[in-house]
Amino acid sequence: MSSIERILQRASSAHRNGRLKDAERVYKKALKKDPGSPPILNALGTVLLDQGRPRKARALFLAAGSSVPPYIPALYNLARVEQIMGHTLKAVEAYEQIISIEPGFTQAWNNLGSLYLDNGEPEKALRCLNQAVKVSPDMAEAWNNLGVAQEENELFDLAISSYERAVSLHGRYFSALYNLGSLLMRMGRRKEARDYLEKALRIKPKDSSTTFLLQSLGVLPSPSRVPISHVRKIFDECAKKFEETLIKRLRYSTPERLFRLVEPQLHGKARLDILDLGCGTGLGADLYRPYARTLTGVDASPGMLEIAEQKGIFDRLYCMDIEEPWGFDHPFDLIYSSDVFVYLGNLDRLFGHIAAHVRPGGIMAFSVEELKDENQGFRLLETGRYAHSMSYINDTLQAHGFTPIRCISCILREESGSPVDGLLITAVARNR
């Protein structure tokens, strides 16, 4: 064994055993003996990446990957670090380069497909992930990701088959079990959904999203709200395609309808301080802008707020859970919310926050899904949202100092081809 081989062996051993500083020192010693060596540059880069130093690692992967011919492991690590650093286009370029040189590199196809999913390009993701499972049919991760892409493309039966294949390859694969259970639940296949979700919960007993889906199925006691972590996960994942999905596929017009209901109350008033609760991407916020002195938006999803900020409609945006204490430095004349209260069952705490932050005579406007049974206040539905009865809404408004102005029934959107019944409500804050 040569001296350089012995050095590399020591460095590799140190890296495997978690002695990262030792591994870094020894790899640097090896580089002095063999400057510009792609394998050594790449190995040193992986050590730096494991130390949480992605920028320095990236420089080494670039150097190793630019060799002739390109050193594929370094190109792969370069793609991964670009992905970690949020450089989506550069990561895509690196993965594309890899598969053009080595078409059988399954992990590159898989990661590229996942990138396209994250970037809201499900058709491109589908192409990549179909190739991934073609090259490596025993790769459970690729089958699970393919299922996600198929679900995004509304190929539901194929998605179920892909998730089932992932589970058959890896029986304790949490993501595949959860995804399969969630999709079966959407398709109305309750018994099968329950079986897979219960298996997922046994693997991760504290997972709030799995627990909540089982609560929605009535397997576990119903909570008073959807866990904020579940809400954030849902909307972060769908942020880039949110408006297209709602408007084109679900025929969603609640923000505009709610505005038309509240607009008569705004005429003749001075410019207002307005708060959009659960503003999402800012859908409909432009309707309120002409009436606003200040327009503030809050949402629990950073991904949604990022898109809202790009529109330039809001004066201020905050990422927050609307049930937690509010810290605004001034009261509001109008607080409105479209399709947000459906993620809360008990509205008492939220209405208390609103009452404390609206001026006397100020307006509250919101939508809820309608619960026809007036003997119940609210009910968790299998969709994972709550419906509220009109009697409960009226009682809660009155308890917090609001007088209802107007309430109309409407179709909020379509769900699996069926209309979702809802209520649009305005109320005024009484003088205190």
Contacts in CASP RR format, 6 or more apart in sequence:
PFRMAT RR
TARGET T0000
AUTHOR 0000-0000-0000
METHOD contacts of the structure
MODEL  1
MSSIERILQRASSAHRNGRLKDAERVYKKALKKDPGSPPILNALGTVLLD
QGRPRKARALFLAAGSSVPPYIPALYNLARVEQIMGHTLKAVEAYEQIIS
IEPGFTQAWNNLGSLYLDNGEPEKALRCLNQAVKVSPDMAEAWNNLGVAQ
EENELFDLAISSYERAVSLHGRYFSALYNLGSLLMRMGRRKEARDYLEKA
LRIKPKDSSTTFLLQSLGVLPSPSRVPISHVRKIFDECAKKFEETLIKRL
RYSTPERLFRLVEPQLHGKARLDILDLGCGTGLGADLYRPYARTLTGVDA
SPGMLEIAEQKGIFDRLYCMDIEEPWGFDHPFDLIYSSDVFVYLGNLDRL
FGHIAAHVRPGGIMAFSVEELKDENQGFRLLETGRYAHSMSYINDTLQAH
GFTPIRCISCILREESGSPVDGLLITAVARNR
1 9 0 8 1.000
3 33 0 8 1.000
4 30 0 8 1.000
4 33 0 8 1.000
4 34 0 8 1.000
7 26 0 8 1.000
7 29 0 8 1.000
7 30 0 8 1.000
7 33 0 8 1.000
8 27 0 8 1.000
8 30 0 8 1.000
8 40 0 8 1.000
8 43 0 8 1.000
10 26 0 8 1.000
11 22 0 8 1.000
11 23 0 8 1.000
11 26 0 8 1.000
11 27 0 8 1.000
11 30 0 8 1.000
11 43 0 8 1.000
12 23 0 8 1.000
12 43 0 8 1.000
14 20 0 8 1.000
14 22 0 8 1.000
14 23 0 8 1.000
14 26 0 8 1.000
15 23 0 8 1.000
15 43 0 8 1.000
15 46 0 8 1.000
15 47 0 8 1.000
15 50 0 8 1.000
20 47 0 8 1.000
20 50 0 8 1.000
20 51 0 8 1.000
23 47 0 8 1.000
24 44 0 8 1.000
24 47 0 8 1.000
24 48 0 8 1.000
24 51 0 8 1.000
27 40 0 8 1.000
27 43 0 8 1.000
27 44 0 8 1.000
27 47 0 8 1.000
28 44 0 8 1.000
30 37 0 8 1.000
30 40 0 8 1.000
31 37 0 8 1.000
31 40 0 8 1.000
31 41 0 8 1.000
31 44 0 8 1.000
34 40 0 8 1.000
36 63 0 8 1.000
36 64 0 8 1.000
38 63 0 8 1.000
38 64 0 8 1.000
38 65 0 8 1.000
38 67 0 8 1.000
38 71 0 8 1.000
38 74 0 8 1.000
39 64 0 8 1.000
39 71 0 8 1.000
39 73 0 8 1.000
41 60 0 8 1.000
41 61 0 8 1.000
41 63 0 8 1.000
41 64 0 8 1.000
41 74 0 8 1.000
42 60 0 8 1.000
42 61 0 8 1.000
42 64 0 8 1.000
42 65 0 8 1.000
42 71 0 8 1.000
42 73 0 8 1.000
42 74 0 8 1.000
42 77 0 8 1.000
44 60 0 8 1.000
45 56 0 8 1.000
45 57 0 8 1.000
45 60 0 8 1.000
45 61 0 8 1.000
45 77 0 8 1.000
46 57 0 8 1.000
46 77 0 8 1.000
48 54 0 8 1.000
48 56 0 8 1.000
48 57 0 8 1.000
48 60 0 8 1.000
49 57 0 8 1.000
49 77 0 8 1.000
49 81 0 8 1.000
54 81 0 8 1.000
54 84 0 8 1.000
54 85 0 8 1.000
55 85 0 8 1.000
57 77 0 8 1.000
57 81 0 8 1.000
58 78 0 8 1.000
58 81 0 8 1.000
58 82 0 8 1.000
58 85 0 8 1.000
60 74 0 8 1.000
61 74 0 8 1.000
61 75 0 8 1.000
61 77 0 8 1.000
61 78 0 8 1.000
61 81 0 8 1.000
62 78 0 8 1.000
64 71 0 8 1.000
64 73 0 8 1.000
64 74 0 8 1.000
65 71 0 8 1.000
65 74 0 8 1.000
65 75 0 8 1.000
65 78 0 8 1.000
67 74 0 8 1.000
69 101 0 8 1.000
70 97 0 8 1.000
70 101 0 8 1.000
72 98 0 8 1.000
72 101 0 8 1.000
72 102 0 8 1.000
72 105 0 8 1.000
75 94 0 8 1.000
75 97 0 8 1.000
75 98 0 8 1.000
76 94 0 8 1.000
76 98 0 8 1.000
76 105 0 8 1.000
76 107 0 8 1.000
76 108 0 8 1.000
78 94 0 8 1.000
79 91 0 8 1.000
79 94 0 8 1.000
79 95 0 8 1.000
79 98 0 8 1.000
79 108 0 8 1.000
79 111 0 8 1.000
80 91 0 8 1.000
80 111 0 8 1.000
82 88 0 8 1.000
82 90 0 8 1.000
82 91 0 8 1.000
82 94 0 8 1.000
83 91 0 8 1.000
83 111 0 8 1.000
83 115 0 8 1.000
88 115 0 8 1.000
88 118 0 8 1.000
88 119 0 8 1.000
91 115 0 8 1.000
92 112 0 8 1.000
92 115 0 8 1.000
92 116 0 8 1.000
95 108 0 8 1.000
95 109 0 8 1.000
95 111 0 8 1.000
95 112 0 8 1.000
95 115 0 8 1.000
96 112 0 8 1.000
98 105 0 8 1.000
98 108 0 8 1.000
99 105 0 8 1.000
99 108 0 8 1.000
99 109 0 8 1.000
99 112 0 8 1.000
99 131 0 8 1.000
102 108 0 8 1.000
103 135 0 8 1.000
104 135 0 8 1.000
105 135 0 8 1.000
106 132 0 8 1.000
106 135 0 8 1.000
106 136 0 8 1.000
106 139 0 8 1.000
106 142 0 8 1.000
109 128 0 8 1.000
109 129 0 8 1.000
109 131 0 8 1.000
109 132 0 8 1.000
109 135 0 8 1.000
109 142 0 8 1.000
110 128 0 8 1.000
110 129 0 8 1.000
110 132 0 8 1.000
110 139 0 8 1.000
110 141 0 8 1.000
110 142 0 8 1.000
110 145 0 8 1.000
112 128 0 8 1.000
113 124 0 8 1.000
113 125 0 8 1.000
113 128 0 8 1.000
113 129 0 8 1.000
113 132 0 8 1.000
113 145 0 8 1.000
113 149 0 8 1.000
114 125 0 8 1.000
114 145 0 8 1.000
115 125 0 8 1.000
116 122 0 8 1.000
116 124 0 8 1.000
116 125 0 8 1.000
116 128 0 8 1.000
116 149 0 8 1.000
117 125 0 8 1.000
117 145 0 8 1.000
117 148 0 8 1.000
117 149 0 8 1.000
117 152 0 8 1.000
119 240 0 8 1.000
120 152 0 8 1.000
120 240 0 8 1.000
120 241 0 8 1.000
122 149 0 8 1.000
122 152 0 8 1.000
122 153 0 8 1.000
122 241 0 8 1.000
123 153 0 8 1.000
125 145 0 8 1.000
125 148 0 8 1.000
125 149 0 8 1.000
125 152 0 8 1.000
126 146 0 8 1.000
126 149 0 8 1.000
126 150 0 8 1.000
126 153 0 8 1.000
129 142 0 8 1.000
129 145 0 8 1.000
129 146 0 8 1.000
129 147 0 8 1.000
129 149 0 8 1.000
130 146 0 8 1.000
132 139 0 8 1.000
132 142 0 8 1.000
132 145 0 8 1.000
132 146 0 8 1.000
133 139 0 8 1.000
133 142 0 8 1.000
133 143 0 8 1.000
133 146 0 8 1.000
133 162 0 8 1.000
133 165 0 8 1.000
136 142 0 8 1.000
138 169 0 8 1.000
139 169 0 8 1.000
140 165 0 8 1.000
140 166 0 8 1.000
140 167 0 8 1.000
140 169 0 8 1.000
140 170 0 8 1.000
140 173 0 8 1.000
140 176 0 8 1.000
141 166 0 8 1.000
143 162 0 8 1.000
143 163 0 8 1.000
143 165 0 8 1.000
143 166 0 8 1.000
143 169 0 8 1.000
143 176 0 8 1.000
144 162 0 8 1.000
144 163 0 8 1.000
144 166 0 8 1.000
144 173 0 8 1.000
144 175 0 8 1.000
144 176 0 8 1.000
144 179 0 8 1.000
146 162 0 8 1.000
147 158 0 8 1.000
147 159 0 8 1.000
147 162 0 8 1.000
147 163 0 8 1.000
147 166 0 8 1.000
147 179 0 8 1.000
148 159 0 8 1.000
148 179 0 8 1.000
150 156 0 8 1.000
150 158 0 8 1.000
150 159 0 8 1.000
150 162 0 8 1.000
151 159 0 8 1.000
151 179 0 8 1.000
151 183 0 8 1.000
152 241 0 8 1.000
156 183 0 8 1.000
156 186 0 8 1.000
156 187 0 8 1.000
159 183 0 8 1.000
160 180 0 8 1.000
160 183 0 8 1.000
160 184 0 8 1.000
160 187 0 8 1.000
163 176 0 8 1.000
163 179 0 8 1.000
163 180 0 8 1.000
163 181 0 8 1.000
163 183 0 8 1.000
164 180 0 8 1.000
166 173 0 8 1.000
166 176 0 8 1.000
167 173 0 8 1.000
167 176 0 8 1.000
167 177 0 8 1.000
167 180 0 8 1.000
167 196 0 8 1.000
170 176 0 8 1.000
171 177 0 8 1.000
172 203 0 8 1.000
174 200 0 8 1.000
174 203 0 8 1.000
174 204 0 8 1.000
174 207 0 8 1.000
177 196 0 8 1.000
177 197 0 8 1.000
177 199 0 8 1.000
177 200 0 8 1.000
177 203 0 8 1.000
178 196 0 8 1.000
178 197 0 8 1.000
178 200 0 8 1.000
178 207 0 8 1.000
178 209 0 8 1.000
178 210 0 8 1.000
180 196 0 8 1.000
181 192 0 8 1.000
181 193 0 8 1.000
181 196 0 8 1.000
181 197 0 8 1.000
181 200 0 8 1.000
181 213 0 8 1.000
182 193 0 8 1.000
182 197 0 8 1.000
182 213 0 8 1.000
184 190 0 8 1.000
184 192 0 8 1.000
184 193 0 8 1.000
184 196 0 8 1.000
185 193 0 8 1.000
185 197 0 8 1.000
185 213 0 8 1.000
185 216 0 8 1.000
185 217 0 8 1.000
185 382 0 8 1.000
186 416 0 8 1.000
188 382 0 8 1.000
190 217 0 8 1.000
190 382 0 8 1.000
193 213 0 8 1.000
193 217 0 8 1.000
194 214 0 8 1.000
194 217 0 8 1.000
194 219 0 8 1.000
197 210 0 8 1.000
197 213 0 8 1.000
197 214 0 8 1.000
197 217 0 8 1.000
197 219 0 8 1.000
198 214 0 8 1.000
198 219 0 8 1.000
200 207 0 8 1.000
200 210 0 8 1.000
201 207 0 8 1.000
201 210 0 8 1.000
201 211 0 8 1.000
201 214 0 8 1.000
204 210 0 8 1.000
208 227 0 8 1.000
208 229 0 8 1.000
208 230 0 8 1.000
209 227 0 8 1.000
209 229 0 8 1.000
209 230 0 8 1.000
209 233 0 8 1.000
211 220 0 8 1.000
211 227 0 8 1.000
212 223 0 8 1.000
212 226 0 8 1.000
212 227 0 8 1.000
212 230 0 8 1.000
212 384 0 8 1.000
213 384 0 8 1.000
214 220 0 8 1.000
215 221 0 8 1.000
215 222 0 8 1.000
215 223 0 8 1.000
215 380 0 8 1.000
216 380 0 8 1.000
216 381 0 8 1.000
216 382 0 8 1.000
216 383 0 8 1.000
216 384 0 8 1.000
217 382 0 8 1.000
218 380 0 8 1.000
222 379 0 8 1.000
222 380 0 8 1.000
223 380 0 8 1.000
224 344 0 8 1.000
224 345 0 8 1.000
224 346 0 8 1.000
225 323 0 8 1.000
225 343 0 8 1.000
225 344 0 8 1.000
225 345 0 8 1.000
225 346 0 8 1.000
226 343 0 8 1.000
226 344 0 8 1.000
226 384 0 8 1.000
226 385 0 8 1.000
226 386 0 8 1.000
228 300 0 8 1.000
228 321 0 8 1.000
228 323 0 8 1.000
231 300 0 8 1.000
231 301 0 8 1.000
231 343 0 8 1.000
232 300 0 8 1.000
232 301 0 8 1.000
232 302 0 8 1.000
235 242 0 8 1.000
235 280 0 8 1.000
235 299 0 8 1.000
235 300 0 8 1.000
235 301 0 8 1.000
235 303 0 8 1.000
235 304 0 8 1.000
236 301 0 8 1.000
236 302 0 8 1.000
236 303 0 8 1.000
236 304 0 8 1.000
238 245 0 8 1.000
239 281 0 8 1.000
239 301 0 8 1.000
239 303 0 8 1.000
239 304 0 8 1.000
239 306 0 8 1.000
239 307 0 8 1.000
240 307 0 8 1.000
242 280 0 8 1.000
242 281 0 8 1.000
242 283 0 8 1.000
242 304 0 8 1.000
242 307 0 8 1.000
243 281 0 8 1.000
243 283 0 8 1.000
246 252 0 8 1.000
246 283 0 8 1.000
246 413 0 8 1.000
247 253 0 8 1.000
249 414 0 8 1.000
250 413 0 8 1.000
250 414 0 8 1.000
250 415 0 8 1.000
251 413 0 8 1.000
251 414 0 8 1.000
252 412 0 8 1.000
252 413 0 8 1.000
253 413 0 8 1.000
254 338 0 8 1.000
254 339 0 8 1.000
254 367 0 8 1.000
254 410 0 8 1.000
254 412 0 8 1.000
254 413 0 8 1.000
254 424 0 8 1.000
255 283 0 8 1.000
255 284 0 8 1.000
255 285 0 8 1.000
255 287 0 8 1.000
255 338 0 8 1.000
256 284 0 8 1.000
256 287 0 8 1.000
257 410 0 8 1.000
257 424 0 8 1.000
258 336 0 8 1.000
258 338 0 8 1.000
258 365 0 8 1.000
258 366 0 8 1.000
258 367 0 8 1.000
258 424 0 8 1.000
259 284 0 8 1.000
259 287 0 8 1.000
259 288 0 8 1.000
259 336 0 8 1.000
261 365 0 8 1.000
261 406 0 8 1.000
261 408 0 8 1.000
261 424 0 8 1.000
261 426 0 8 1.000
262 334 0 8 1.000
262 336 0 8 1.000
262 363 0 8 1.000
262 365 0 8 1.000
262 426 0 8 1.000
265 363 0 8 1.000
265 405 0 8 1.000
265 426 0 8 1.000
265 428 0 8 1.000
266 272 0 8 1.000
266 291 0 8 1.000
266 334 0 8 1.000
266 363 0 8 1.000
269 291 0 8 1.000
269 333 0 8 1.000
270 293 0 8 1.000
271 291 0 8 1.000
271 292 0 8 1.000
271 293 0 8 1.000
272 291 0 8 1.000
272 292 0 8 1.000
272 293 0 8 1.000
272 332 0 8 1.000
272 333 0 8 1.000
272 334 0 8 1.000
273 292 0 8 1.000
273 293 0 8 1.000
273 294 0 8 1.000
273 296 0 8 1.000
273 330 0 8 1.000
273 331 0 8 1.000
273 332 0 8 1.000
273 333 0 8 1.000
273 334 0 8 1.000
274 288 0 8 1.000
274 291 0 8 1.000
274 292 0 8 1.000
274 294 0 8 1.000
274 295 0 8 1.000
274 296 0 8 1.000
274 332 0 8 1.000
274 333 0 8 1.000
274 334 0 8 1.000
274 335 0 8 1.000
274 336 0 8 1.000
275 296 0 8 1.000
275 297 0 8 1.000
275 298 0 8 1.000
275 328 0 8 1.000
275 332 0 8 1.000
275 334 0 8 1.000
275 335 0 8 1.000
275 336 0 8 1.000
275 357 0 8 1.000
276 282 0 8 1.000
276 285 0 8 1.000
276 288 0 8 1.000
276 295 0 8 1.000
276 296 0 8 1.000
276 297 0 8 1.000
276 298 0 8 1.000
276 314 0 8 1.000
276 336 0 8 1.000
276 337 0 8 1.000
277 297 0 8 1.000
277 298 0 8 1.000
277 322 0 8 1.000
277 335 0 8 1.000
277 336 0 8 1.000
277 337 0 8 1.000
277 340 0 8 1.000
277 354 0 8 1.000
277 366 0 8 1.000
278 297 0 8 1.000
278 298 0 8 1.000
278 299 0 8 1.000
278 300 0 8 1.000
278 322 0 8 1.000
278 337 0 8 1.000
278 340 0 8 1.000
279 285 0 8 1.000
279 297 0 8 1.000
279 298 0 8 1.000
279 299 0 8 1.000
279 304 0 8 1.000
279 305 0 8 1.000
279 308 0 8 1.000
279 314 0 8 1.000
279 317 0 8 1.000
280 299 0 8 1.000
280 301 0 8 1.000
280 304 0 8 1.000
280 305 0 8 1.000
280 307 0 8 1.000
280 308 0 8 1.000
281 304 0 8 1.000
281 307 0 8 1.000
281 308 0 8 1.000
281 311 0 8 1.000
282 297 0 8 1.000
282 307 0 8 1.000
282 308 0 8 1.000
282 311 0 8 1.000
282 313 0 8 1.000
282 314 0 8 1.000
283 338 0 8 1.000
284 338 0 8 1.000
285 295 0 8 1.000
285 297 0 8 1.000
285 308 0 8 1.000
285 311 0 8 1.000
285 313 0 8 1.000
285 314 0 8 1.000
286 311 0 8 1.000
286 313 0 8 1.000
288 295 0 8 1.000
288 334 0 8 1.000
288 336 0 8 1.000
289 295 0 8 1.000
289 313 0 8 1.000
291 334 0 8 1.000
292 315 0 8 1.000
294 315 0 8 1.000
294 316 0 8 1.000
294 330 0 8 1.000
295 313 0 8 1.000
295 314 0 8 1.000
295 315 0 8 1.000
296 314 0 8 1.000
296 315 0 8 1.000
296 316 0 8 1.000
296 317 0 8 1.000
296 318 0 8 1.000
296 328 0 8 1.000
296 332 0 8 1.000
297 308 0 8 1.000
297 314 0 8 1.000
297 316 0 8 1.000
297 317 0 8 1.000
297 318 0 8 1.000
298 317 0 8 1.000
298 318 0 8 1.000
298 319 0 8 1.000
298 320 0 8 1.000
298 322 0 8 1.000
299 305 0 8 1.000
299 308 0 8 1.000
299 317 0 8 1.000
299 318 0 8 1.000
299 319 0 8 1.000
299 320 0 8 1.000
300 319 0 8 1.000
300 320 0 8 1.000
300 321 0 8 1.000
300 322 0 8 1.000
301 319 0 8 1.000
302 319 0 8 1.000
305 317 0 8 1.000
305 319 0 8 1.000
308 314 0 8 1.000
308 317 0 8 1.000
309 317 0 8 1.000
320 326 0 8 1.000
322 340 0 8 1.000
322 350 0 8 1.000
322 353 0 8 1.000
323 344 0 8 1.000
323 349 0 8 1.000
323 350 0 8 1.000
323 353 0 8 1.000
325 353 0 8 1.000
326 353 0 8 1.000
326 356 0 8 1.000
326 357 0 8 1.000
328 357 0 8 1.000
331 357 0 8 1.000
331 358 0 8 1.000
331 359 0 8 1.000
332 357 0 8 1.000
332 358 0 8 1.000
332 359 0 8 1.000
332 362 0 8 1.000
333 358 0 8 1.000
333 359 0 8 1.000
333 362 0 8 1.000
333 363 0 8 1.000
334 358 0 8 1.000
334 362 0 8 1.000
334 363 0 8 1.000
334 364 0 8 1.000
334 365 0 8 1.000
335 354 0 8 1.000
335 357 0 8 1.000
335 358 0 8 1.000
335 363 0 8 1.000
335 364 0 8 1.000
335 365 0 8 1.000
336 363 0 8 1.000
336 364 0 8 1.000
336 365 0 8 1.000
336 366 0 8 1.000
337 365 0 8 1.000
337 366 0 8 1.000
337 367 0 8 1.000
338 366 0 8 1.000
338 367 0 8 1.000
339 367 0 8 1.000
339 412 0 8 1.000
340 366 0 8 1.000
341 347 0 8 1.000
341 350 0 8 1.000
341 366 0 8 1.000
341 367 0 8 1.000
341 368 0 8 1.000
341 386 0 8 1.000
341 388 0 8 1.000
342 367 0 8 1.000
342 368 0 8 1.000
342 369 0 8 1.000
342 385 0 8 1.000
342 386 0 8 1.000
342 387 0 8 1.000
343 385 0 8 1.000
343 386 0 8 1.000
344 350 0 8 1.000
344 386 0 8 1.000
345 378 0 8 1.000
345 380 0 8 1.000
345 386 0 8 1.000
345 388 0 8 1.000
346 378 0 8 1.000
347 378 0 8 1.000
347 388 0 8 1.000
347 392 0 8 1.000
347 393 0 8 1.000
347 396 0 8 1.000
348 396 0 8 1.000
348 399 0 8 1.000
348 400 0 8 1.000
351 396 0 8 1.000
351 397 0 8 1.000
351 399 0 8 1.000
351 400 0 8 1.000
351 402 0 8 1.000
352 400 0 8 1.000
354 364 0 8 1.000
354 400 0 8 1.000
355 400 0 8 1.000
355 401 0 8 1.000
355 402 0 8 1.000
355 429 0 8 1.000
358 364 0 8 1.000
358 429 0 8 1.000
359 429 0 8 1.000
360 429 0 8 1.000
360 430 0 8 1.000
360 431 0 8 1.000
360 432 0 8 1.000
361 428 0 8 1.000
361 429 0 8 1.000
361 430 0 8 1.000
361 431 0 8 1.000
362 428 0 8 1.000
362 429 0 8 1.000
363 405 0 8 1.000
363 426 0 8 1.000
363 427 0 8 1.000
363 428 0 8 1.000
363 429 0 8 1.000
364 397 0 8 1.000
364 402 0 8 1.000
364 426 0 8 1.000
364 427 0 8 1.000
364 428 0 8 1.000
364 429 0 8 1.000
365 424 0 8 1.000
365 425 0 8 1.000
365 426 0 8 1.000
365 427 0 8 1.000
366 424 0 8 1.000
366 425 0 8 1.000
367 412 0 8 1.000
367 422 0 8 1.000
367 423 0 8 1.000
367 424 0 8 1.000
367 425 0 8 1.000
368 386 0 8 1.000
368 387 0 8 1.000
368 388 0 8 1.000
368 393 0 8 1.000
368 422 0 8 1.000
368 423 0 8 1.000
368 425 0 8 1.000
369 381 0 8 1.000
369 385 0 8 1.000
369 386 0 8 1.000
369 387 0 8 1.000
369 388 0 8 1.000
369 412 0 8 1.000
369 420 0 8 1.000
369 421 0 8 1.000
369 422 0 8 1.000
369 423 0 8 1.000
370 387 0 8 1.000
370 388 0 8 1.000
370 389 0 8 1.000
370 390 0 8 1.000
370 409 0 8 1.000
370 421 0 8 1.000
370 422 0 8 1.000
370 423 0 8 1.000
371 377 0 8 1.000
371 378 0 8 1.000
371 379 0 8 1.000
371 387 0 8 1.000
371 388 0 8 1.000
371 389 0 8 1.000
371 392 0 8 1.000
372 389 0 8 1.000
372 421 0 8 1.000
373 379 0 8 1.000
373 389 0 8 1.000
374 389 0 8 1.000
374 390 0 8 1.000
374 391 0 8 1.000
375 389 0 8 1.000
376 389 0 8 1.000
376 392 0 8 1.000
377 388 0 8 1.000
377 389 0 8 1.000
377 391 0 8 1.000
377 392 0 8 1.000
378 386 0 8 1.000
378 387 0 8 1.000
378 388 0 8 1.000
378 389 0 8 1.000
378 392 0 8 1.000
379 386 0 8 1.000
379 387 0 8 1.000
380 386 0 8 1.000
381 387 0 8 1.000
383 415 0 8 1.000
388 423 0 8 1.000
390 407 0 8 1.000
390 423 0 8 1.000
393 407 0 8 1.000
393 423 0 8 1.000
393 425 0 8 1.000
394 404 0 8 1.000
397 403 0 8 1.000
397 404 0 8 1.000
397 425 0 8 1.000
397 427 0 8 1.000
401 429 0 8 1.000
401 430 0 8 1.000
401 432 0 8 1.000
402 427 0 8 1.000
402 428 0 8 1.000
402 429 0 8 1.000
402 430 0 8 1.000
403 427 0 8 1.000
403 428 0 8 1.000
403 430 0 8 1.000
404 425 0 8 1.000
404 426 0 8 1.000
404 427 0 8 1.000
405 426 0 8 1.000
405 427 0 8 1.000
405 428 0 8 1.000
406 425 0 8 1.000
406 426 0 8 1.000
407 423 0 8 1.000
407 424 0 8 1.000
407 425 0 8 1.000
407 426 0 8 1.000
408 423 0 8 1.000
408 424 0 8 1.000
409 421 0 8 1.000
409 422 0 8 1.000
409 423 0 8 1.000
410 421 0 8 1.000
410 422 0 8 1.000
410 423 0 8 1.000
410 424 0 8 1.000
411 419 0 8 1.000
411 420 0 8 1.000
411 421 0 8 1.000
411 422 0 8 1.000
412 420 0 8 1.000
412 421 0 8 1.000
412 422 0 8 1.000
413 419 0 8 1.000
413 420 0 8 1.000
414 420 0 8 1.000
END
